[in-house]
Amino acid sequence: MPSKPNRGPSAAAENRAALVAAARDVFGEHGVDAPLSRVAREAGVGQGSLYRHFPTRVALAYAVLDENTRQVEDLARQPGSTLREVTDLITHQIEGNATLISRTTHEGDPELRPLEVRIGAALAPKVAEARAAGQVAAEVTVDDILLAVGLLAALAARVPVADRHTRVEAAWELLMRGLAPRA
């Protein structure tokens, strides 16, 4: 099989994006301990390129989480997007990255905190809109939603992949009933 020509630094951003996308898929399917050579192969780059961008497995994992956060921010900025749509995206990300989240992060992690702050900032206007529309109780805060997301992540990490979607959706419905306005 002929090798691809090396495009040098001009391909750096494209290679990085391909590595993050491949890591999301590989880690989601095979767990965070999957061989990094598999990530590089799926991204269509050499291992040298992988290690230039991400010197450690944890650095690659945080890049996936950073990209997930960017997707949440982008959706939250879209006019007309709802709190439920944003939390559905977060839920989908949790389902695909449960082992990644549980194995690479811990409460109080200084690298995780900026991502939490960004997600909180993205959620804030959506929580306010949901309160104003009577979709969640007036006392529901962004921290409450972040706590719910954390609970879902903990659940997802402990549920077999085949059952993950059903269990996470059921838990989310239960949490939303608890966050709903009282009649």
ZIDANOR-V569921 format. One record per residue. N is the residue number from 1. RES is the residue in one small letter. SS is DSSP state (a for helix, b for strand, c for the rest). Layout:
N&RES&SS + N&RES&SS
//
This chain:
1&m&c + 2&p&c + 3&s&c + 4&k&c + 5&p&c + 6&n&c + 7&r&c + 8&g&a + 9&p&a + 10&s&a + 11&a&a + 12&a&a + 13&a&a + 14&e&a + 15&n&a + 16&r&a + 17&a&a + 18&a&a + 19&l&a + 20&v&a + 21&a&a + 22&a&a + 23&a&a + 24&r&a + 25&d&a + 26&v&a + 27&f&a + 28&g&a + 29&e&a + 30&h&a + 31&g&c + 32&v&c + 33&d&c + 34&a&c + 35&p&c + 36&l&a + 37&s&a + 38&r&a + 39&v&a + 40&a&a + 41&r&a + 42&e&a + 43&a&a + 44&g&c + 45&v&c + 46&g&c + 47&q&a + 48&g&a + 49&s&a + 50&l&a + 51&y&a + 52&r&a + 53&h&a + 54&f&c + 55&p&c + 56&t&c + 57&r&a + 58&v&a + 59&a&a + 60&l&a + 61&a&a + 62&y&a + 63&a&a + 64&v&a + 65&l&a + 66&d&a + 67&e&a + 68&n&a + 69&t&a + 70&r&a + 71&q&a + 72&v&a + 73&e&a + 74&d&a + 75&l&a + 76&a&a + 77&r&a + 78&q&c + 79&p&c + 80&g&c + 81&s&c + 82&t&c + 83&l&a + 84&r&a + 85&e&a + 86&v&a + 87&t&a + 88&d&a + 89&l&a + 90&i&a + 91&t&a + 92&h&a + 93&q&a + 94&i&a + 95&e&a + 96&g&a + 97&n&a + 98&a&a + 99&t&a + 100&l&a + 101&i&a + 102&s&a + 103&r&a + 104&t&a + 105&t&c + 106&h&c + 107&e&c + 108&g&c + 109&d&c + 110&p&a + 111&e&a + 112&l&a + 113&r&a + 114&p&a + 115&l&a + 116&e&a + 117&v&a + 118&r&a + 119&i&a + 120&g&a + 121&a&a + 122&a&a + 123&l&a + 124&a&a + 125&p&a + 126&k&a + 127&v&a + 128&a&a + 129&e&a + 130&a&a + 131&r&a + 132&a&a + 133&a&c + 134&g&c + 135&q&c + 136&v&c + 137&a&c + 138&a&c + 139&e&c + 140&v&c + 141&t&c + 142&v&a + 143&d&a + 144&d&a + 145&i&a + 146&l&a + 147&l&a + 148&a&a + 149&v&a + 150&g&a + 151&l&a + 152&l&a + 153&a&a + 154&a&a + 155&l&a + 156&a&a + 157&a&a + 158&r&a + 159&v&c + 160&p&c + 161&v&a + 162&a&a + 163&d&a + 164&r&a + 165&h&a + 166&t&a + 167&r&a + 168&v&a + 169&e&a + 170&a&a + 171&a&a + 172&w&a + 173&e&a + 174&l&a + 175&l&a + 176&m&a + 177&r&a + 178&g&a + 179&l&a + 180&a&c + 181&p&c + 182&r&c + 183&a&c
//
